Amino acid sequence: MDDIESINDWAFPDSRLLTDQQRQELCKILFKALLEIRKLGNEGKAEQAADVADAFHNLPIYLWSDKFSLSFFRSFLEEYQQKYQEAGCFNYVKMLDEVTEACANKSQ
């Protein structure tokens, strides 16, 4: 509950409301994260599953907030990616970068 209550305390230079396209793409990434959590649970890899959940747990509440920061979210994904780069996990950083790039190109 602390995360939800502190939503108004966070402010980052790139904080803003996401576009519908960005929200859709981030939901696709979240879907993959949930699939990975299920897979890791089935494989008995509870710590890694918890780390995926930790990286993504704030995403649903911030998707509709004007306080969403792509760079802050990316930092959580980077932390997960660095810890498990050899484990054959999804490359969430790359996925996020592709979303960011595609949306930037579309707005030009």
The first five atom37 places (N, CA, C, CB, O) and aatype in JSON, in Angstrom:
{
  "aatype": [12, 3, 3, 9, 6, 15, 9, 2, 3, 17, 0, 13, 14, 3, 15, 1, 10, 10, 16, 3, 5, 5, 1, 5, 6, 10, 4, 11, 9, 10, 13, 11, 0, 10, 10, 6, 9, 1, 11, 10, 7, 2, 6, 7, 11, 0, 6, 5, 0, 0, 3, 19, 0, 3, 0, 13, 8, 2, 10, 14, 9, 18, 10, 17, 15, 3, 11, 13, 15, 10, 15, 13, 13, 1, 15, 13, 10, 6, 6, 18, 5, 5, 11, 18, 5, 6, 0, 7, 4, 13, 2, 18, 19, 11, 12, 10, 3, 6, 19, 16, 6, 0, 4, 0, 2, 11, 15, 5],
  "atom_mask": [
    [1, 1, 1, 1, 1],
    [1, 1, 1, 1, 1],
    [1, 1, 1, 1, 1],
    [1, 1, 1, 1, 1],
    [1, 1, 1, 1, 1],
    [1, 1, 1, 1, 1],
    [1, 1, 1, 1, 1],
    [1, 1, 1, 1, 1],
    [1, 1, 1, 1, 1],
    [1, 1, 1, 1, 1],
    [1, 1, 1, 1, 1],
    [1, 1, 1, 1, 1],
    [1, 1, 1, 1, 1],
    [1, 1, 1, 1, 1],
    [1, 1, 1, 1, 1],
    [1, 1, 1, 1, 1],
    [1, 1, 1, 1, 1],
    [1, 1, 1, 1, 1],
    [1, 1, 1, 1, 1],
    [1, 1, 1, 1, 1],
    [1, 1, 1, 1, 1],
    [1, 1, 1, 1, 1],
    [1, 1, 1, 1, 1],
    [1, 1, 1, 1, 1],
    [1, 1, 1, 1, 1],
    [1, 1, 1, 1, 1],
    [1, 1, 1, 1, 1],
    [1, 1, 1, 1, 1],
    [1, 1, 1, 1, 1],
    [1, 1, 1, 1, 1],
    [1, 1, 1, 1, 1],
    [1, 1, 1, 1, 1],
    [1, 1, 1, 1, 1],
    [1, 1, 1, 1, 1],
    [1, 1, 1, 1, 1],
    [1, 1, 1, 1, 1],
    [1, 1, 1, 1, 1],
    [1, 1, 1, 1, 1],
    [1, 1, 1, 1, 1],
    [1, 1, 1, 1, 1],
    [1, 1, 1, 0, 1],
    [1, 1, 1, 1, 1],
    [1, 1, 1, 1, 1],
    [1, 1, 1, 0, 1],
    [1, 1, 1, 1, 1],
    [1, 1, 1, 1, 1],
    [1, 1, 1, 1, 1],
    [1, 1, 1, 1, 1],
    [1, 1, 1, 1, 1],
    [1, 1, 1, 1, 1],
    [1, 1, 1, 1, 1],
    [1, 1, 1, 1, 1],
    [1, 1, 1, 1, 1],
    [1, 1, 1, 1, 1],
    [1, 1, 1, 1, 1],
    [1, 1, 1, 1, 1],
    [1, 1, 1, 1, 1],
    [1, 1, 1, 1, 1],
    [1, 1, 1, 1, 1],
    [1, 1, 1, 1, 1],
    [1, 1, 1, 1, 1],
    [1, 1, 1, 1, 1],
    [1, 1, 1, 1, 1],
    [1, 1, 1, 1, 1],
    [1, 1, 1, 1, 1],
    [1, 1, 1, 1, 1],
    [1, 1, 1, 1, 1],
    [1, 1, 1, 1, 1],
    [1, 1, 1, 1, 1],
    [1, 1, 1, 1, 1],
    [1, 1, 1, 1, 1],
    [1, 1, 1, 1, 1],
    [1, 1, 1, 1, 1],
    [1, 1, 1, 1, 1],
    [1, 1, 1, 1, 1],
    [1, 1, 1, 1, 1],
    [1, 1, 1, 1, 1],
    [1, 1, 1, 1, 1],
    [1, 1, 1, 1, 1],
    [1, 1, 1, 1, 1],
    [1, 1, 1, 1, 1],
    [1, 1, 1, 1, 1],
    [1, 1, 1, 1, 1],
    [1, 1, 1, 1, 1],
    [1, 1, 1, 1, 1],
    [1, 1, 1, 1, 1],
    [1, 1, 1, 1, 1],
    [1, 1, 1, 0, 1],
    [1, 1, 1, 1, 1],
    [1, 1, 1, 1, 1],
    [1, 1, 1, 1, 1],
    [1, 1, 1, 1, 1],
    [1, 1, 1, 1, 1],
    [1, 1, 1, 1, 1],
    [1, 1, 1, 1, 1],
    [1, 1, 1, 1, 1],
    [1, 1, 1, 1, 1],
    [1, 1, 1, 1, 1],
    [1, 1, 1, 1, 1],
    [1, 1, 1, 1, 1],
    [1, 1, 1, 1, 1],
    [1, 1, 1, 1, 1],
    [1, 1, 1, 1, 1],
    [1, 1, 1, 1, 1],
    [1, 1, 1, 1, 1],
    [1, 1, 1, 1, 1],
    [1, 1, 1, 1, 1],
    [1, 1, 1, 1, 1]
  ],
  "atom_positions": [
    [[0.8, -1.2, 0.0], [0.0, 0.0, 0.0], [0.85, 1.27, 0.0], [-0.92, -0.01, 1.19], [0.41, 2.31, -0.48]],
    [[2.04, 1.19, 0.52], [2.88, 2.37, 0.56], [3.15, 2.92, -0.82], [4.19, 2.07, 1.25], [3.23, 4.14, -1.01]],
    [[3.3, 2.02, -1.83], [3.56, 2.46, -3.19], [2.42, 3.32, -3.71], [3.77, 1.26, -4.12], [2.66, 4.37, -4.32]],
    [[1.19, 2.9, -3.47], [0.03, 3.63, -3.95], [-0.09, 4.98, -3.24], [-1.24, 2.81, -3.75], [-0.4, 5.99, -3.87]],
    [[0.13, 4.98, -1.95], [0.01, 6.21, -1.17], [1.1, 7.22, -1.52], [0.06, 5.9, 0.3], [0.88, 8.42, -1.38]],
    [[2.24, 6.76, -1.96], [3.34, 7.68, -2.25], [3.38, 8.12, -3.7], [4.65, 7.05, -1.88], [4.33, 8.78, -4.12]],
    [[2.37, 7.75, -4.49], [2.36, 8.09, -5.91], [2.52, 9.59, -6.15], [1.07, 7.6, -6.55], [3.16, 9.99, -7.13]],
    [[1.97, 10.4, -5.3], [2.04, 11.85, -5.49], [3.37, 12.43, -5.03], [0.92, 12.51, -4.74], [3.64, 13.61, -5.27]],
    [[4.21, 11.62, -4.37], [5.49, 12.1, -3.88], [6.6, 11.99, -4.92], [5.88, 11.33, -2.65], [7.66, 12.59, -4.75]],
    [[6.36, 11.26, -5.98], [7.4, 11.02, -6.98], [7.31, 12.07, -8.08], [7.27, 9.62, -7.58], [6.23, 12.37, -8.58]],
    [[8.46, 12.61, -8.43], [8.51, 13.54, -9.56], [9.87, 13.37, -10.24], [8.3, 15.03, -9.08], [10.92, 13.41, -9.6]],
    [[9.82, 13.17, -11.55], [11.03, 12.99, -12.34], [10.98, 13.95, -13.51], [11.18, 11.52, -12.82], [9.9, 14.32, -13.96]],
    [[12.14, 14.35, -14.02], [12.16, 15.31, -15.14], [11.37, 14.86, -16.36], [13.59, 15.58, -15.55], [10.81, 15.68, -17.09]],
    [[11.31, 13.54, -16.59], [10.59, 13.05, -17.77], [9.19, 12.54, -17.43], [11.39, 11.95, -18.43], [8.56, 11.87, -18.26]],
    [[8.69, 12.84, -16.25], [7.34, 12.41, -15.86], [6.3, 13.02, -16.77], [7.05, 12.78, -14.39], [6.32, 14.22, -17.06]],
    [[5.37, 12.17, -17.23], [4.31, 12.67, -18.1], [3.25, 11.59, -18.28], [4.87, 13.09, -19.47], [3.44, 10.43, -17.91]],
    [[2.13, 12.0, -18.84], [1.06, 11.07, -19.17], [1.45, 10.34, -20.45], [-0.3, 11.82, -19.34], [1.9, 10.96, -21.42]],
    [[1.28, 9.04, -20.46], [1.63, 8.24, -21.63], [0.55, 8.34, -22.7], [1.83, 6.78, -21.23], [-0.6, 8.66, -22.42]],
    [[0.95, 8.06, -23.92], [-0.02, 7.99, -25.02], [-0.73, 6.64, -24.95], [0.68, 8.19, -26.41], [-0.27, 5.72, -24.27]],
    [[-1.84, 6.53, -25.64], [-2.54, 5.25, -25.69], [-1.65, 4.17, -26.29], [-3.83, 5.38, -26.51], [-1.66, 3.03, -25.83]],
    [[-0.89, 4.52, -27.32], [-0.01, 3.54, -27.95], [1.06, 3.06, -26.95], [0.67, 4.15, -29.2], [1.34, 1.86, -26.88]],
    [[1.63, 3.97, -26.2], [2.64, 3.58, -25.21], [2.03, 2.66, -24.16], [3.25, 4.82, -24.54], [2.64, 1.67, -23.76]],
    [[0.83, 2.99, -23.71], [0.15, 2.14, -22.73], [-0.08, 0.73, -23.28], [-1.18, 2.77, -22.31], [0.15, -0.26, -22.59]],
    [[-0.53, 0.65, -24.52], [-0.78, -0.65, -25.14], [0.51, -1.47, -25.22], [-1.38, -0.48, -26.54], [0.52, -2.66, -24.91]],
    [[1.59, -0.82, -25.62], [2.86, -1.53, -25.75], [3.41, -1.94, -24.39], [3.89, -0.65, -26.49], [3.98, -3.02, -24.25]],
    [[3.26, -1.09, -23.39], [3.72, -1.44, -22.05], [2.89, -2.59, -21.47], [3.65, -0.22, -21.12], [3.42, -3.42, -20.73]],
    [[1.62, -2.63, -21.8], [0.79, -3.77, -21.36], [1.25, -5.07, -22.01], [-0.7, -3.51, -21.7], [1.19, -6.12, -21.37]],
    [[1.71, -5.01, -23.24], [2.25, -6.21, -23.89], [3.52, -6.68, -23.18], [2.55, -5.92, -25.38], [3.74, -7.88, -23.01]],
    [[4.35, -5.73, -22.76], [5.56, -6.1, -22.01], [5.17, -6.69, -20.66], [6.49, -4.86, -21.81], [5.76, -7.69, -20.23]],
    [[4.19, -6.09, -19.99], [3.71, -6.62, -18.71], [3.18, -8.04, -18.88], [2.62, -5.71, -18.12], [3.41, -8.9, -18.03]],
    [[2.47, -8.29, -19.97], [1.97, -9.63, -20.28], [3.12, -10.63, -20.33], [1.18, -9.63, -21.62], [3.04, -11.72, -19.77]],
    [[4.2, -10.25, -21.01], [5.37, -11.14, -21.11], [6.0, -11.35, -19.74], [6.41, -10.56, -22.08], [6.46, -12.45, -19.43]],
    [[6.01, -10.3, -18.92], [6.56, -10.43, -17.56], [5.74, -11.41, -16.74], [6.61, -9.05, -16.87], [6.29, -12.22, -15.98]],
    [[4.41, -11.34, -16.87], [3.56, -12.28, -16.14], [3.77, -13.71, -16.62], [2.09, -11.88, -16.28], [3.75, -14.65, -15.82]],
    [[3.96, -13.88, -17.92], [4.28, -15.22, -18.44], [5.59, -15.72, -17.86], [4.35, -15.2, -19.97], [5.72, -16.89, -17.5]],
    [[6.57, -14.82, -17.78], [7.87, -15.22, -17.24], [7.75, -15.58, -15.76], [8.91, -14.11, -17.44], [8.38, -16.54, -15.3]],
    [[6.97, -14.82, -15.01], [6.79, -15.13, -13.59], [6.17, -16.52, -13.44], [5.89, -14.06, -12.92], [6.61, -17.3, -12.59]],
    [[5.16, -16.83, -14.26], [4.53, -18.15, -14.21], [5.55, -19.24, -14.52], [3.36, -18.24, -15.2], [5.62, -20.25, -13.82]],
    [[6.34, -19.03, -15.57], [7.35, -20.01, -15.97], [8.38, -20.21, -14.85], [8.06, -19.56, -17.27], [8.74, -21.34, -14.51]],
    [[8.84, -19.11, -14.28], [9.84, -19.21, -13.21], [9.28, -19.92, -11.99], [10.33, -17.81, -12.82], [9.97, -20.7, -11.34]],
    [[8.0, -19.65, -11.69], [7.36, -20.35, -10.58], [7.3, -21.85, -10.81], [0.0, 0.0, 0.0], [7.56, -22.64, -9.91]],
    [[6.97, -22.23, -12.04], [6.91, -23.66, -12.39], [8.28, -24.31, -12.32], [6.32, -23.84, -13.78], [8.39, -25.51, -12.1]],
    [[9.33, -23.52, -12.52], [10.69, -24.04, -12.48], [11.32, -23.94, -11.08], [11.56, -23.29, -13.48], [12.47, -24.33, -10.89]],
    [[10.56, -23.44, -10.11], [11.07, -23.32, -8.75], [12.05, -22.17, -8.56], [0.0, 0.0, 0.0], [12.86, -22.2, -7.63]],
    [[11.99, -21.17, -9.41], [12.91, -20.02, -9.33], [12.19, -18.83, -8.71], [13.46, -19.65, -10.75], [11.95, -17.81, -9.35]],
    [[11.86, -19.0, -7.43], [11.05, -17.99, -6.72], [11.75, -16.63, -6.63], [10.74, -18.49, -5.32], [11.1, -15.6, -6.78]],
    [[13.04, -16.61, -6.39], [13.74, -15.33, -6.24], [13.69, -14.54, -7.54], [15.2, -15.56, -5.82], [13.43, -13.34, -7.53]],
    [[13.95, -15.21, -8.66], [13.9, -14.51, -9.94], [12.48, -14.06, -10.26], [14.44, -15.41, -11.06], [12.28, -12.96, -10.77]],
    [[11.5, -14.89, -9.96], [10.1, -14.51, -10.18], [9.76, -13.27, -9.35], [9.15, -15.69, -9.81], [9.08, -12.36, -9.83]],
    [[10.22, -13.23, -8.12], [9.98, -12.07, -7.26], [10.66, -10.83, -7.82], [10.47, -12.35, -5.83], [10.12, -9.73, -7.72]],
    [[11.83, -11.0, -8.4], [12.55, -9.86, -8.97], [11.82, -9.3, -10.21], [13.98, -10.27, -9.35], [11.79, -8.09, -10.41]],
    [[11.25, -10.18, -11.02], [10.45, -9.71, -12.17], [9.25, -8.93, -11.64], [9.98, -10.91, -13.07], [8.95, -7.83, -12.11]],
    [[8.56, -9.51, -10.67], [7.4, -8.84, -10.09], [7.78, -7.49, -9.49], [6.75, -9.72, -9.01], [7.03, -6.52, -9.62]],
    [[8.92, -7.43, -8.86], [9.38, -6.17, -8.26], [9.63, -5.11, -9.33], [10.65, -6.4, -7.44], [9.33, -3.93, -9.13]],
    [[10.18, -5.52, -10.45], [10.47, -4.56, -11.53], [9.19, -4.0, -12.14], [11.31, -5.24, -12.62], [9.18, -2.86, -12.61]],
    [[8.12, -4.78, -12.13], [6.88, -4.39, -12.83], [5.73, -3.97, -11.92], [6.43, -5.52, -13.67], [4.73, -3.46, -12.43]],
    [[5.84, -4.15, -10.63], [4.65, -4.01, -9.79], [4.02, -2.61, -9.77], [5.01, -4.39, -8.4], [2.83, -2.49, -9.49]],
    [[4.77, -1.58, -10.06], [4.2, -0.23, -10.07], [3.62, 0.17, -11.43], [5.26, 0.77, -9.67], [2.91, 1.17, -11.54]],
    [[3.92, -0.61, -12.46], [3.48, -0.24, -13.8], [1.97, -0.04, -13.93], [3.92, -1.3, -14.77], [1.55, 0.98, -14.48]],
    [[1.13, -0.96, -13.44], [-0.32, -0.75, -13.64], [-0.86, 0.56, -13.07], [-1.06, -1.89, -13.03], [-1.71, 1.19, -13.7]],
    [[-0.39, 0.97, -11.93], [-0.92, 2.2, -11.34], [-0.38, 3.45, -12.03], [-0.59, 2.24, -9.86], [-1.06, 4.48, -12.06]],
    [[0.81, 3.38, -12.57], [1.4, 4.56, -13.21], [1.02, 4.7, -14.68], [2.9, 4.5, -13.08], [1.24, 5.76, -15.27]],
    [[0.47, 3.67, -15.29], [0.08, 3.75, -16.71], [-0.84, 4.93, -16.99], [-0.59, 2.46, -17.14], [-0.82, 5.48, -18.09]],
    [[-1.66, 5.31, -16.03], [-2.65, 6.38, -16.22], [-2.28, 7.63, -15.42], [-4.04, 5.9, -15.81], [-3.11, 8.52, -15.26]],
    [[-1.07, 7.69, -14.93], [-0.64, 8.82, -14.12], [0.23, 9.78, -14.93], [0.14, 8.33, -12.89], [0.98, 9.35, -15.81]],
    [[0.11, 11.06, -14.65], [1.0, 12.02, -15.31], [2.38, 12.04, -14.65], [0.38, 13.42, -15.27], [3.23, 12.85, -15.0]],
    [[2.58, 11.15, -13.71], [3.87, 11.04, -13.03], [4.7, 9.87, -13.54], [3.64, 10.89, -11.53], [5.73, 9.54, -12.95]],
    [[4.27, 9.23, -14.64], [5.02, 8.1, -15.17], [6.34, 8.57, -15.76], [4.2, 7.36, -16.24], [6.39, 9.54, -16.52]],
    [[7.41, 7.89, -15.39], [8.75, 8.2, -15.89], [9.32, 6.97, -16.59], [9.68, 8.66, -14.74], [9.57, 5.95, -15.96]],
    [[9.51, 7.09, -17.9], [10.11, 5.98, -18.65], [11.51, 5.67, -18.15], [10.14, 6.31, -20.15], [11.9, 4.51, -18.08]],
    [[12.28, 6.71, -17.82], [13.65, 6.48, -17.36], [13.68, 5.78, -16.0], [14.42, 7.81, -17.29], [14.54, 4.92, -15.75]],
    [[12.76, 6.14, -15.12], [12.71, 5.49, -13.8], [12.29, 4.03, -13.94], [11.74, 6.25, -12.86], [12.88, 3.15, -13.33]],
    [[11.26, 3.78, -14.75], [10.82, 2.41, -15.0], [11.96, 1.61, -15.63], [9.57, 2.39, -15.92], [12.19, 0.45, -15.28]],
    [[12.67, 2.23, -16.56], [13.78, 1.56, -17.24], [14.86, 1.15, -16.23], [14.39, 2.47, -18.32], [15.48, 0.1, -16.4]],
    [[15.09, 1.96, -15.21], [16.12, 1.63, -14.22], [15.8, 0.32, -13.49], [16.25, 2.78, -13.2], [16.71, -0.44, -13.16]],
    [[14.52, 0.06, -13.23], [14.14, -1.21, -12.6], [14.38, -2.37, -13.56], [12.66, -1.17, -12.17], [14.84, -3.44, -13.15]],
    [[14.06, -2.15, -14.82], [14.28, -3.2, -15.82], [15.77, -3.48, -16.0], [13.65, -2.82, -17.15], [16.18, -4.63, -16.15]],
    [[16.57, -2.42, -15.99], [18.02, -2.59, -16.12], [18.59, -3.41, -14.96], [18.72, -1.23, -16.18], [19.44, -4.28, -15.16]],
    [[18.11, -3.12, -13.77], [18.58, -3.86, -12.59], [18.27, -5.35, -12.72], [17.93, -3.29, -11.31], [19.12, -6.2, -12.46]],
    [[17.05, -5.65, -13.14], [16.66, -7.05, -13.34], [17.51, -7.68, -14.45], [15.15, -7.16, -13.7], [18.03, -8.78, -14.29]],
    [[17.65, -6.97, -15.56], [18.38, -7.49, -16.71], [19.84, -7.79, -16.35], [18.33, -6.47, -17.87], [20.38, -8.82, -16.76]],
    [[20.47, -6.91, -15.59], [21.86, -7.12, -15.21], [22.01, -8.34, -14.31], [22.41, -5.89, -14.5], [22.97, -9.1, -14.43]],
    [[21.06, -8.51, -13.41], [21.14, -9.64, -12.47], [20.92, -10.97, -13.16], [20.11, -9.47, -11.36], [21.52, -11.98, -12.76]],
    [[20.09, -11.01, -14.2], [19.7, -12.27, -14.82], [20.04, -12.36, -16.3], [18.22, -12.48, -14.65], [19.41, -13.12, -17.04]],
    [[21.03, -11.6, -16.75], [21.35, -11.59, -18.18], [21.76, -12.96, -18.71], [22.46, -10.61, -18.44], [21.55, -13.24, -19.89]],
    [[22.33, -13.78, -17.89], [22.77, -15.12, -18.32], [21.66, -16.16, -18.21], [23.97, -15.57, -17.5], [21.83, -17.3, -18.64]],
    [[20.52, -15.79, -17.65], [19.47, -16.76, -17.36], [18.49, -16.95, -18.52], [18.7, -16.33, -16.14], [17.55, -17.74, -18.41]],
    [[18.7, -16.26, -19.62], [17.82, -16.44, -20.77], [16.44, -15.82, -20.58], [0.0, 0.0, 0.0], [15.46, -16.33, -21.12]],
    [[16.37, -14.75, -19.84], [15.08, -14.09, -19.6], [14.76, -13.14, -20.76], [15.1, -13.32, -18.26], [15.6, -12.85, -21.61]],
    [[13.51, -12.67, -20.77], [13.13, -11.66, -21.76], [14.01, -10.43, -21.58], [11.63, -11.29, -21.64], [14.39, -10.09, -20.45]],
    [[14.32, -9.76, -22.67], [15.1, -8.52, -22.59], [14.14, -7.34, -22.51], [16.06, -8.39, -23.83], [13.8, -6.72, -23.52]],
    [[13.71, -7.05, -21.29], [12.72, -6.0, -21.08], [13.26, -4.61, -21.41], [12.24, -6.02, -19.65], [12.51, -3.75, -21.86]],
    [[14.53, -4.39, -21.2], [15.13, -3.09, -21.53], [15.03, -2.85, -23.03], [16.63, -3.04, -21.07], [14.64, -1.76, -23.46]],
    [[15.37, -3.86, -23.81], [15.27, -3.74, -25.27], [13.82, -3.49, -25.69], [15.82, -5.01, -25.95], [13.56, -2.65, -26.55]],
    [[12.89, -4.22, -25.08], [11.47, -4.03, -25.41], [11.03, -2.6, -25.12], [10.6, -5.03, -24.63], [10.35, -1.98, -25.94]],
    [[11.41, -2.08, -23.97], [11.04, -0.71, -23.6], [11.68, 0.29, -24.55], [11.46, -0.41, -22.16], [11.03, 1.25, -24.97]],
    [[12.93, 0.07, -24.9], [13.61, 0.98, -25.83], [12.91, 0.98, -27.2], [15.09, 0.58, -25.99], [12.81, 2.02, -27.85]],
    [[12.44, -0.18, -27.63], [11.72, -0.27, -28.9], [10.41, 0.51, -28.84], [11.45, -1.73, -29.27], [10.03, 1.17, -29.81]],
    [[9.72, 0.42, -27.72], [8.47, 1.18, -27.54], [8.76, 2.67, -27.57], [7.78, 0.8, -26.2], [8.08, 3.44, -28.25]],
    [[9.78, 3.07, -26.84], [10.14, 4.49, -26.77], [10.54, 5.01, -28.14], [11.29, 4.7, -25.78], [10.12, 6.1, -28.54]],
    [[11.34, 4.24, -28.86], [11.79, 4.64, -30.19], [10.63, 4.7, -31.17], [12.86, 3.68, -30.71], [10.51, 5.67, -31.93]],
    [[9.78, 3.69, -31.17], [8.64, 3.67, -32.09], [7.7, 4.84, -31.85], [7.87, 2.35, -31.95], [7.19, 5.45, -32.8]],
    [[7.47, 5.16, -30.61], [6.58, 6.28, -30.29], [7.22, 7.62, -30.65], [6.22, 6.27, -28.81], [6.53, 8.55, -31.06]],
    [[8.53, 7.71, -30.49], [9.23, 8.95, -30.86], [9.2, 9.15, -32.36], [10.68, 8.92, -30.36], [9.0, 10.27, -32.83]],
    [[9.39, 8.07, -33.12], [9.35, 8.16, -34.58], [7.96, 8.5, -35.09], [9.82, 6.85, -35.21], [7.81, 9.23, -36.08]],
    [[6.96, 7.99, -34.43], [5.58, 8.24, -34.85], [5.17, 9.69, -34.61], [4.64, 7.31, -34.11], [4.34, 10.23, -35.34]],
    [[5.74, 10.31, -33.59], [5.37, 11.69, -33.26], [6.11, 12.71, -34.11], [5.63, 11.96, -31.79], [5.83, 13.91, -34.04]],
    [[7.06, 12.26, -34.92], [7.84, 13.21, -35.75], [7.13, 13.53, -37.04], [9.22, 12.64, -36.07], [7.64, 14.31, -37.84]]
  ]
}
